Amino acid sequence: ALAEFGIVFLLFTIGLSFSMPQIHALRHQLLGLGTGQVLLTTLAVGMLAWFMDMSVAAAFVVGAVFAQSSTTIISKQLTDQGEEHSRHGRLGVAMSVFQDVTAVPFLVVIPVLGMASTGPVVLISSLGMAFAKAALAFGLVFLAGRWVMRPLFYLVAEQRSAEVFTLTVLFVSLVAAWTTSSL
C-alpha cells in the first residue's frame, strides 16, 4: 500500500513538472527510446537474475526494478547543470518519464506473477483480466479528466488560489488512485 501511494505522489510530481505539450513534443523519444530502454534493461537484468537461479517471476521483478529511475532527480540534476534543454537532457527526461509511466503496468503485472505456480492457463487469464481492468481504469480516468475535471479545474482556477488548485490536483490524483486500486 505504501508503494502505491509512492507511485501516486511520483506521478503527481511529474504532472506538476511537465505539461502535455512538453510530453507530446517528446512522444517519439518516449515511445522509441523509452520502450527500448525499459525492455532491454528488464530483459538483460532479468536474464542475469534468472541465470543466478531466480524464478522467472522473481527475475522479471528484479529486471523491472532496475529499468526504473527518478524523473525528479534527473530533471533537477540537468537543471542544476543548465542542460535541461540540450539534446541529451531532453532524451534523458523523455526516457525517465516513460519509465515512470511503466511503473503502473508493472504494478499490475507483478502481483499476478505471484500466482505463477498455479499454472500457465490461470496465469494468462489473470494477466488478461489485470490488463483489462487497467485499461478500464485508464479509460475512466481519461474520460473523467476530459469531461468532468476540465470544468472543475476551470472553476478552481477562477479562484486564483495556488493552494486550492494544488489541493484539488492532489485530491483528484488520490481519487484516480483509489479508482484504479478498486479495479
VODREN-336074 format. One record per residue (C-alpha): residue number from 1; residue in one letter; x, y, z. Coordinates in nm, 3 decimals. Layout:
<nuzas>
<nuza vofi="NUM" gudo="a" X="X" Y="Y" Z="Z"/>
...
</nuzas>
This chain:
<nuzas>
<nuza vofi="1" gudo="a" X="0.000" Y="0.000" Z="0.000"/>
<nuza vofi="2" gudo="l" X="0.287" Y="0.236" Z="0.080"/>
<nuza vofi="3" gudo="a" X="0.445" Y="0.173" Z="-0.260"/>
<nuza vofi="4" gudo="e" X="0.116" Y="0.254" Z="-0.434"/>
<nuza vofi="5" gudo="f" X="0.098" Y="0.587" Z="-0.252"/>
<nuza vofi="6" gudo="g" X="0.456" Y="0.647" Z="-0.358"/>
<nuza vofi="7" gudo="i" X="0.356" Y="0.594" Z="-0.722"/>
<nuza vofi="8" gudo="v" X="0.062" Y="0.834" Z="-0.681"/>
<nuza vofi="9" gudo="f" X="0.287" Y="1.105" Z="-0.539"/>
<nuza vofi="10" gudo="l" X="0.553" Y="1.038" Z="-0.804"/>
<nuza vofi="11" gudo="l" X="0.302" Y="1.078" Z="-1.087"/>
<nuza vofi="12" gudo="f" X="0.157" Y="1.381" Z="-0.908"/>
<nuza vofi="13" gudo="t" X="0.503" Y="1.542" Z="-0.900"/>
<nuza vofi="14" gudo="i" X="0.562" Y="1.461" Z="-1.266"/>
<nuza vofi="15" gudo="g" X="0.223" Y="1.607" Z="-1.351"/>
<nuza vofi="16" gudo="l" X="0.322" Y="1.932" Z="-1.181"/>
<nuza vofi="17" gudo="s" X="0.660" Y="1.940" Z="-1.355"/>
<nuza vofi="18" gudo="f" X="0.561" Y="1.860" Z="-1.714"/>
<nuza vofi="19" gudo="s" X="0.283" Y="1.989" Z="-1.936"/>
<nuza vofi="20" gudo="m" X="0.101" Y="1.788" Z="-2.200"/>
<nuza vofi="21" gudo="p" X="0.261" Y="1.993" Z="-2.484"/>
<nuza vofi="22" gudo="q" X="0.606" Y="1.907" Z="-2.344"/>
<nuza vofi="23" gudo="i" X="0.522" Y="1.537" Z="-2.326"/>
<nuza vofi="24" gudo="h" X="0.357" Y="1.549" Z="-2.671"/>
<nuza vofi="25" gudo="a" X="0.673" Y="1.706" Z="-2.817"/>
<nuza vofi="26" gudo="l" X="0.877" Y="1.416" Z="-2.673"/>
<nuza vofi="27" gudo="r" X="0.634" Y="1.142" Z="-2.784"/>
<nuza vofi="28" gudo="h" X="0.867" Y="0.985" Z="-3.040"/>
<nuza vofi="29" gudo="q" X="1.153" Y="0.966" Z="-2.794"/>
<nuza vofi="30" gudo="l" X="0.916" Y="0.843" Z="-2.523"/>
<nuza vofi="31" gudo="l" X="0.790" Y="0.556" Z="-2.733"/>
<nuza vofi="32" gudo="g" X="1.111" Y="0.467" Z="-2.911"/>
<nuza vofi="33" gudo="l" X="1.392" Y="0.519" Z="-2.665"/>
<nuza vofi="34" gudo="g" X="1.179" Y="0.469" Z="-2.356"/>
<nuza vofi="35" gudo="t" X="1.034" Y="0.138" Z="-2.472"/>
<nuza vofi="36" gudo="g" X="1.374" Y="0.014" Z="-2.585"/>
<nuza vofi="37" gudo="q" X="1.544" Y="0.108" Z="-2.260"/>
<nuza vofi="38" gudo="v" X="1.276" Y="-0.044" Z="-2.035"/>
<nuza vofi="39" gudo="l" X="1.250" Y="-0.365" Z="-2.239"/>
<nuza vofi="40" gudo="l" X="1.624" Y="-0.415" Z="-2.282"/>
<nuza vofi="41" gudo="t" X="1.710" Y="-0.337" Z="-1.920"/>
<nuza vofi="42" gudo="t" X="1.428" Y="-0.557" Z="-1.788"/>
<nuza vofi="43" gudo="l" X="1.533" Y="-0.838" Z="-2.021"/>
<nuza vofi="44" gudo="a" X="1.910" Y="-0.812" Z="-1.959"/>
<nuza vofi="45" gudo="v" X="1.889" Y="-0.783" Z="-1.581"/>
<nuza vofi="46" gudo="g" X="1.606" Y="-1.037" Z="-1.566"/>
<nuza vofi="47" gudo="m" X="1.809" Y="-1.290" Z="-1.766"/>
<nuza vofi="48" gudo="l" X="2.109" Y="-1.232" Z="-1.539"/>
<nuza vofi="49" gudo="a" X="1.888" Y="-1.288" Z="-1.232"/>
<nuza vofi="50" gudo="w" X="1.737" Y="-1.600" Z="-1.394"/>
<nuza vofi="51" gudo="f" X="2.086" Y="-1.738" Z="-1.461"/>
<nuza vofi="52" gudo="m" X="2.155" Y="-1.685" Z="-1.091"/>
<nuza vofi="53" gudo="d" X="1.876" Y="-1.938" Z="-1.013"/>
<nuza vofi="54" gudo="m" X="1.588" Y="-1.698" Z="-0.952"/>
<nuza vofi="55" gudo="s" X="1.244" Y="-1.799" Z="-1.068"/>
<nuza vofi="56" gudo="v" X="1.121" Y="-1.638" Z="-1.389"/>
<nuza vofi="57" gudo="a" X="0.872" Y="-1.422" Z="-1.197"/>
<nuza vofi="58" gudo="a" X="1.135" Y="-1.303" Z="-0.947"/>
<nuza vofi="59" gudo="a" X="1.385" Y="-1.238" Z="-1.227"/>
<nuza vofi="60" gudo="f" X="1.124" Y="-1.027" Z="-1.410"/>
<nuza vofi="61" gudo="v" X="1.062" Y="-0.821" Z="-1.096"/>
<nuza vofi="62" gudo="v" X="1.435" Y="-0.761" Z="-1.044"/>
<nuza vofi="63" gudo="g" X="1.473" Y="-0.660" Z="-1.410"/>
<nuza vofi="64" gudo="a" X="1.173" Y="-0.427" Z="-1.389"/>
<nuza vofi="65" gudo="v" X="1.312" Y="-0.257" Z="-1.080"/>
<nuza vofi="66" gudo="f" X="1.647" Y="-0.196" Z="-1.249"/>
<nuza vofi="67" gudo="a" X="1.468" Y="-0.044" Z="-1.551"/>
<nuza vofi="68" gudo="q" X="1.331" Y="0.244" Z="-1.338"/>
<nuza vofi="69" gudo="s" X="1.489" Y="0.576" Z="-1.246"/>
<nuza vofi="70" gudo="s" X="1.372" Y="0.904" Z="-1.093"/>
<nuza vofi="71" gudo="t" X="1.247" Y="1.180" Z="-1.324"/>
<nuza vofi="72" gudo="t" X="1.256" Y="1.438" Z="-1.048"/>
<nuza vofi="73" gudo="i" X="1.620" Y="1.366" Z="-0.962"/>
<nuza vofi="74" gudo="i" X="1.726" Y="1.359" Z="-1.328"/>
<nuza vofi="75" gudo="s" X="1.538" Y="1.682" Z="-1.405"/>
<nuza vofi="76" gudo="k" X="1.687" Y="1.863" Z="-1.106"/>
<nuza vofi="77" gudo="q" X="2.039" Y="1.748" Z="-1.194"/>
<nuza vofi="78" gudo="l" X="2.000" Y="1.860" Z="-1.555"/>
<nuza vofi="79" gudo="t" X="1.858" Y="2.195" Z="-1.443"/>
<nuza vofi="80" gudo="d" X="2.143" Y="2.247" Z="-1.197"/>
<nuza vofi="81" gudo="q" X="2.391" Y="2.182" Z="-1.478"/>
<nuza vofi="82" gudo="g" X="2.199" Y="2.402" Z="-1.725"/>
<nuza vofi="83" gudo="e" X="2.149" Y="2.107" Z="-1.960"/>
<nuza vofi="84" gudo="e" X="1.771" Y="2.061" Z="-1.941"/>
<nuza vofi="85" gudo="h" X="1.723" Y="2.195" Z="-2.295"/>
<nuza vofi="86" gudo="s" X="2.015" Y="2.008" Z="-2.450"/>
<nuza vofi="87" gudo="r" X="1.952" Y="1.708" Z="-2.677"/>
<nuza vofi="88" gudo="h" X="2.079" Y="1.459" Z="-2.419"/>
<nuza vofi="89" gudo="g" X="1.882" Y="1.639" Z="-2.146"/>
<nuza vofi="90" gudo="r" X="1.555" Y="1.611" Z="-2.339"/>
<nuza vofi="91" gudo="l" X="1.625" Y="1.246" Z="-2.424"/>
<nuza vofi="92" gudo="g" X="1.713" Y="1.162" Z="-2.063"/>
<nuza vofi="93" gudo="v" X="1.396" Y="1.323" Z="-1.935"/>
<nuza vofi="94" gudo="a" X="1.186" Y="1.154" Z="-2.206"/>
<nuza vofi="95" gudo="m" X="1.319" Y="0.811" Z="-2.113"/>
<nuza vofi="96" gudo="s" X="1.274" Y="0.881" Z="-1.744"/>
<nuza vofi="97" gudo="v" X="0.912" Y="0.994" Z="-1.790"/>
<nuza vofi="98" gudo="f" X="0.843" Y="0.677" Z="-1.987"/>
<nuza vofi="99" gudo="q" X="0.997" Y="0.471" Z="-1.706"/>
<nuza vofi="100" gudo="d" X="0.768" Y="0.643" Z="-1.456"/>
<nuza vofi="101" gudo="v" X="0.466" Y="0.560" Z="-1.668"/>
<nuza vofi="102" gudo="t" X="0.575" Y="0.194" Z="-1.699"/>
<nuza vofi="103" gudo="a" X="0.565" Y="0.167" Z="-1.321"/>
<nuza vofi="104" gudo="v" X="0.185" Y="0.144" Z="-1.347"/>
<nuza vofi="105" gudo="p" X="0.176" Y="-0.166" Z="-1.575"/>
<nuza vofi="106" gudo="f" X="0.450" Y="-0.322" Z="-1.363"/>
<nuza vofi="107" gudo="l" X="0.228" Y="-0.271" Z="-1.057"/>
<nuza vofi="108" gudo="v" X="-0.049" Y="-0.452" Z="-1.244"/>
<nuza vofi="109" gudo="v" X="0.167" Y="-0.743" Z="-1.362"/>
<nuza vofi="110" gudo="i" X="0.385" Y="-0.812" Z="-1.058"/>
<nuza vofi="111" gudo="p" X="0.110" Y="-0.924" Z="-0.815"/>
<nuza vofi="112" gudo="v" X="-0.030" Y="-1.158" Z="-1.081"/>
<nuza vofi="113" gudo="l" X="0.314" Y="-1.312" Z="-1.131"/>
<nuza vofi="114" gudo="g" X="0.294" Y="-1.429" Z="-0.770"/>
<nuza vofi="115" gudo="m" X="0.038" Y="-1.681" Z="-0.896"/>
<nuza vofi="116" gudo="a" X="0.288" Y="-1.831" Z="-1.143"/>
<nuza vofi="117" gudo="s" X="0.285" Y="-2.162" Z="-0.956"/>
<nuza vofi="118" gudo="t" X="-0.088" Y="-2.207" Z="-1.025"/>
<nuza vofi="119" gudo="g" X="-0.022" Y="-2.292" Z="-1.389"/>
<nuza vofi="120" gudo="p" X="0.011" Y="-2.111" Z="-1.720"/>
<nuza vofi="121" gudo="v" X="-0.362" Y="-2.104" Z="-1.802"/>
<nuza vofi="122" gudo="v" X="-0.454" Y="-1.938" Z="-1.472"/>
<nuza vofi="123" gudo="l" X="-0.159" Y="-1.702" Z="-1.503"/>
<nuza vofi="124" gudo="i" X="-0.251" Y="-1.594" Z="-1.857"/>
<nuza vofi="125" gudo="s" X="-0.618" Y="-1.544" Z="-1.771"/>
<nuza vofi="126" gudo="s" X="-0.522" Y="-1.348" Z="-1.458"/>
<nuza vofi="127" gudo="l" X="-0.283" Y="-1.130" Z="-1.659"/>
<nuza vofi="128" gudo="g" X="-0.556" Y="-1.073" Z="-1.919"/>
<nuza vofi="129" gudo="m" X="-0.806" Y="-0.973" Z="-1.650"/>
<nuza vofi="130" gudo="a" X="-0.549" Y="-0.744" Z="-1.483"/>
<nuza vofi="131" gudo="f" X="-0.475" Y="-0.567" Z="-1.813"/>
<nuza vofi="132" gudo="a" X="-0.848" Y="-0.538" Z="-1.890"/>
<nuza vofi="133" gudo="k" X="-0.904" Y="-0.375" Z="-1.551"/>
<nuza vofi="134" gudo="a" X="-0.606" Y="-0.146" Z="-1.609"/>
<nuza vofi="135" gudo="a" X="-0.746" Y="-0.044" Z="-1.950"/>
<nuza vofi="136" gudo="l" X="-1.086" Y="0.021" Z="-1.791"/>
<nuza vofi="137" gudo="a" X="-0.926" Y="0.233" Z="-1.520"/>
<nuza vofi="138" gudo="f" X="-0.730" Y="0.429" Z="-1.779"/>
<nuza vofi="139" gudo="g" X="-1.046" Y="0.485" Z="-1.982"/>
<nuza vofi="140" gudo="l" X="-1.241" Y="0.602" Z="-1.678"/>
<nuza vofi="141" gudo="v" X="-0.966" Y="0.838" Z="-1.568"/>
<nuza vofi="142" gudo="f" X="-0.922" Y="0.972" Z="-1.923"/>
<nuza vofi="143" gudo="l" X="-1.295" Y="1.032" Z="-1.977"/>
<nuza vofi="144" gudo="a" X="-1.341" Y="1.183" Z="-1.632"/>
<nuza vofi="145" gudo="g" X="-1.041" Y="1.405" Z="-1.695"/>
<nuza vofi="146" gudo="r" X="-1.183" Y="1.519" Z="-2.023"/>
<nuza vofi="147" gudo="w" X="-1.548" Y="1.579" Z="-1.929"/>
<nuza vofi="148" gudo="v" X="-1.550" Y="1.632" Z="-1.551"/>
<nuza vofi="149" gudo="m" X="-1.210" Y="1.755" Z="-1.443"/>
<nuza vofi="150" gudo="r" X="-1.163" Y="2.024" Z="-1.706"/>
<nuza vofi="151" gudo="p" X="-1.470" Y="2.224" Z="-1.590"/>
<nuza vofi="152" gudo="l" X="-1.374" Y="2.160" Z="-1.227"/>
<nuza vofi="153" gudo="f" X="-1.022" Y="2.294" Z="-1.280"/>
<nuza vofi="154" gudo="y" X="-1.151" Y="2.600" Z="-1.467"/>
<nuza vofi="155" gudo="l" X="-1.376" Y="2.671" Z="-1.170"/>
<nuza vofi="156" gudo="v" X="-1.087" Y="2.624" Z="-0.925"/>
<nuza vofi="157" gudo="a" X="-0.854" Y="2.835" Z="-1.142"/>
<nuza vofi="158" gudo="e" X="-1.103" Y="3.122" Z="-1.131"/>
<nuza vofi="159" gudo="q" X="-1.045" Y="3.135" Z="-0.754"/>
<nuza vofi="160" gudo="r" X="-0.681" Y="3.233" Z="-0.826"/>
<nuza vofi="161" gudo="s" X="-0.551" Y="3.038" Z="-0.527"/>
<nuza vofi="162" gudo="a" X="-0.242" Y="2.825" Z="-0.587"/>
<nuza vofi="163" gudo="e" X="-0.311" Y="2.634" Z="-0.265"/>
<nuza vofi="164" gudo="v" X="-0.669" Y="2.541" Z="-0.359"/>
<nuza vofi="165" gudo="f" X="-0.553" Y="2.444" Z="-0.708"/>
<nuza vofi="166" gudo="t" X="-0.272" Y="2.222" Z="-0.574"/>
<nuza vofi="167" gudo="l" X="-0.504" Y="2.059" Z="-0.319"/>
<nuza vofi="168" gudo="t" X="-0.761" Y="1.994" Z="-0.591"/>
<nuza vofi="169" gudo="v" X="-0.495" Y="1.831" Z="-0.810"/>
<nuza vofi="170" gudo="l" X="-0.381" Y="1.617" Z="-0.517"/>
<nuza vofi="171" gudo="f" X="-0.739" Y="1.518" Z="-0.436"/>
<nuza vofi="172" gudo="v" X="-0.808" Y="1.423" Z="-0.798"/>
<nuza vofi="173" gudo="s" X="-0.485" Y="1.219" Z="-0.808"/>
<nuza vofi="174" gudo="l" X="-0.585" Y="1.030" Z="-0.493"/>
<nuza vofi="175" gudo="v" X="-0.936" Y="0.964" Z="-0.628"/>
<nuza vofi="176" gudo="a" X="-0.784" Y="0.832" Z="-0.952"/>
<nuza vofi="177" gudo="a" X="-0.551" Y="0.610" Z="-0.749"/>
<nuza vofi="178" gudo="w" X="-0.842" Y="0.483" Z="-0.538"/>
<nuza vofi="179" gudo="t" X="-1.042" Y="0.407" Z="-0.855"/>
<nuza vofi="180" gudo="t" X="-0.750" Y="0.221" Z="-1.004"/>
<nuza vofi="181" gudo="s" X="-0.690" Y="0.031" Z="-0.681"/>
<nuza vofi="182" gudo="s" X="-1.058" Y="-0.065" Z="-0.661"/>
<nuza vofi="183" gudo="l" X="-1.043" Y="-0.214" Z="-1.008"/>
</nuzas>
